[in-house]
Amino acid sequence: MYITFLYNLMYTYIKNDYKKGFFMKKLIIKTESEKIKSINRTIRIKPECFDKIMEISENTGISFNKVVNQCLDYALENLEES
């Protein structure tokens, strides 16, 4: 009975930490090319964000646009809605 209690306590703790992002999976930039439907929209990006995305784009050979789309997909998949 004590072991079951500990298991449930640990499970709840880990589940809550995962929801808070403590165990968030890493974003892996996909290098295969795929055609995606898109909508043109102008956005403003902080200079430090732009520099980091450009660096990822240059290091992986993936277009800036595809890196941004993968980051957005990842963020939306891991969004905790309140």
DACOR-V352368 format. One record per run of one state. SS is the DSSP state (@ for helix, = for strand, . for the rest). FROM is the first residue (numbers start at 1). TO is the last residue. If there is no record, write none. Layout:
BEGIN
SS,FROM,TO
SS,FROM,TO
END
This chain:
BEGIN
.,1,1
@,2,20
.,21,46
@,47,60
.,61,63
@,64,77
.,78,82
END
